[in-house]
Amino acid sequence: MIAIIKVPIIESLIASKETDIYIWDFLCFVSLKNYVEIIYSLDRHFLKIGKRYSIKVVNPAQEWLEIRLQRLILAPSLGDEIV
């Protein structure tokens, strides 16, 4: 049996823009927000996501993982610099 989950992309885009958190974090979470009571994550961004949706966040390692990504331009126009 294959489960199909519709990802609310618009909600994820809006939440990402409002919080300045990567959309990927919201895409992982938003589809499941009505089915979870606790988020287990090493990603500090989920503290803000949990607060936004009133869901408890637990870091089982007691240390936060930090990932730094470079800015990504999905559809560069002329003159845009890809960093």
C-alpha positions in Angstrom: 0.0 0.0 0.0 1.3 3.4 -0.9 0.2 6.5 1.1 -0.1 9.7 -0.8 0.2 13.0 1.1 -0.6 16.3 -0.6 1.9 18.9 0.4 0.4 22.3 1.0 3.0 24.3 -1.0 1.4 27.7 -0.7 1.2 27.5 3.1 4.8 26.4 3.2 5.9 29.3 1.0 4.0 31.8 3.1 5.3 30.5 6.4 8.9 30.3 5.0 8.7 34.0 3.8 7.2 35.2 7.1 9.7 33.4 9.3 12.9 33.4 7.1 13.2 29.7 7.6 14.0 27.4 4.6 10.9 26.2 2.8 12.3 22.6 3.0 11.7 22.6 6.7 8.1 23.7 6.2 7.5 21.2 3.4 8.6 18.4 5.7 6.4 19.6 8.6 3.2 21.2 7.2 1.8 18.0 5.6 2.0 16.3 9.0 1.1 19.1 11.4 -2.3 17.6 12.2 -0.9 14.2 13.0 2.0 15.0 15.3 2.2 16.1 18.9 6.0 16.3 19.2 8.7 17.2 16.7 12.1 15.5 17.3 14.8 17.5 15.5 18.4 18.7 15.8 17.5 21.7 13.6 17.0 24.9 15.7 14.5 26.2 13.0 12.0 23.7 14.3 11.7 25.7 17.6 10.1 28.5 15.7 8.0 26.1 13.6 6.8 24.3 16.7 5.9 27.6 18.4 4.1 28.8 15.2 1.9 25.6 15.2 1.8 25.1 19.0 3.7 21.8 18.8 6.4 20.7 21.3 9.9 20.4 19.9 12.4 18.0 21.4 16.1 17.8 20.6 17.2 14.3 21.7 20.9 15.2 21.3 20.7 18.3 23.4 22.9 20.1 20.7 21.6 22.0 17.7 22.9 21.2 14.3 23.8 24.2 12.1 23.7 24.0 8.4 24.6 27.0 6.3 23.3 27.1 2.8 24.1 29.5 0.1 21.4 31.6 -1.4 19.7 29.8 -4.3 18.0 31.6 -7.2 15.5 29.3 -8.9 14.8 31.4 -11.9 17.6 33.9 -12.4 17.0 36.8 -14.7 19.6 38.7 -16.6 21.9 40.5 -14.3 21.2 38.3 -11.3 24.2 36.8 -9.7 24.0 33.2 -8.6 25.8 32.8 -5.3 
